[in-house]
Amino acid sequence: MANTATFSREGFGLTARITTLIARVKEAYALRAEFGRTYSELQNLTDRELNDIGIRRCDISDIAHKHVYC
C-alpha cells in the first residue's frame, strides 16, 4: 500500500510567508510599544510611589519585560 501526502498550496506559498512575516512584524511592534508604555509609566513614578508598591527603580526594565513578553 502506498502512502500519499496532500498539501494545500495556501500555507506554503510566497504570499502566505509574506503575510506571516508582516503579521509577526506588526505583533513585535505592538509588543515593543506596550513595553515602552509600561516602562515609561513606571519610570515616571517617584521613588516614594515605587517604594509603596514594592518596586526598586533598578527593577523597572525587568518588570516591564515580564509584563509584556511573559
CYANA upper distance limits for C-alpha pairs under 8 A (distance plus 0.5 A):
  8 SER  CA     12 PHE  CA      8.14
  9 ARG  CA     13 GLY  CA      6.53
 10 GLU  CA     16 ALA  CA      7.11
 11 GLY  CA     16 ALA  CA      6.30
 11 GLY  CA     17 ARG  CA      8.22
 12 PHE  CA     16 ALA  CA      6.90
 12 PHE  CA     17 ARG  CA      7.47
 13 GLY  CA     17 ARG  CA      6.90
 14 LEU  CA     18 ILE  CA      6.63
 15 THR  CA     19 THR  CA      6.55
 16 ALA  CA     20 THR  CA      6.60
 17 ARG  CA     21 LEU  CA      6.62
 18 ILE  CA     22 ILE  CA      6.66
 19 THR  CA     23 ALA  CA      6.70
 20 THR  CA     24 ARG  CA      6.70
 21 LEU  CA     25 VAL  CA      6.70
 22 ILE  CA     26 LYS  CA      6.67
 23 ALA  CA     27 GLU  CA      6.65
 24 ARG  CA     28 ALA  CA      6.58
 25 VAL  CA     29 TYR  CA      6.60
 26 LYS  CA     30 ALA  CA      6.68
 27 GLU  CA     31 LEU  CA      6.66
 28 ALA  CA     32 ARG  CA      6.59
 29 TYR  CA     33 ALA  CA      6.66
 30 ALA  CA     34 GLU  CA      6.72
 31 LEU  CA     35 PHE  CA      6.67
 31 LEU  CA     68 VAL  CA      6.95
 31 LEU  CA     69 TYR  CA      7.98
 32 ARG  CA     36 GLY  CA      6.70
 33 ALA  CA     37 ARG  CA      6.75
 34 GLU  CA     38 THR  CA      6.63
 34 GLU  CA     68 VAL  CA      7.19
 35 PHE  CA     39 TYR  CA      6.45
 35 PHE  CA     64 ALA  CA      6.27
 35 PHE  CA     65 HIS  CA      6.93
 35 PHE  CA     67 HIS  CA      8.31
 35 PHE  CA     68 VAL  CA      6.45
 36 GLY  CA     40 SER  CA      6.52
 37 ARG  CA     41 GLU  CA      6.56
 38 THR  CA     42 LEU  CA      6.78
 38 THR  CA     64 ALA  CA      6.15
 39 TYR  CA     43 GLN  CA      6.48
 39 TYR  CA     60 ILE  CA      6.98
 39 TYR  CA     61 SER  CA      6.86
 39 TYR  CA     64 ALA  CA      6.00
 40 SER  CA     44 ASN  CA      6.49
 41 GLU  CA     45 LEU  CA      7.36
 42 LEU  CA     50 LEU  CA      8.37
 42 LEU  CA     60 ILE  CA      7.07
 43 GLN  CA     57 ARG  CA      7.91
 43 GLN  CA     60 ILE  CA      7.56
 45 LEU  CA     49 GLU  CA      6.45
 45 LEU  CA     50 LEU  CA      6.83
 46 THR  CA     50 LEU  CA      6.75
 47 ASP  CA     51 ASN  CA      6.55
 47 ASP  CA     57 ARG  CA      7.93
 48 ARG  CA     52 ASP  CA      6.65
 49 GLU  CA     53 ILE  CA      7.06
 50 LEU  CA     54 GLY  CA      6.58
 50 LEU  CA     55 ILE  CA      5.59
 50 LEU  CA     56 ARG  CA      7.01
 50 LEU  CA     57 ARG  CA      7.76
 51 ASN  CA     55 ILE  CA      6.27
 51 ASN  CA     56 ARG  CA      7.30
 55 ILE  CA     59 ASP  CA      7.21
 55 ILE  CA     60 ILE  CA      7.87
 56 ARG  CA     60 ILE  CA      7.52
 59 ASP  CA     63 ILE  CA      6.67
 60 ILE  CA     64 ALA  CA      6.59
 61 SER  CA     65 HIS  CA      6.62
 62 ASP  CA     66 LYS  CA      6.68
 63 ILE  CA     67 HIS  CA      6.56
 64 ALA  CA     68 VAL  CA      6.81
 65 HIS  CA     69 TYR  CA      6.27
 65 HIS  CA     70 CYS  CA      7.96
 66 LYS  CA     70 CYS  CA      5.46
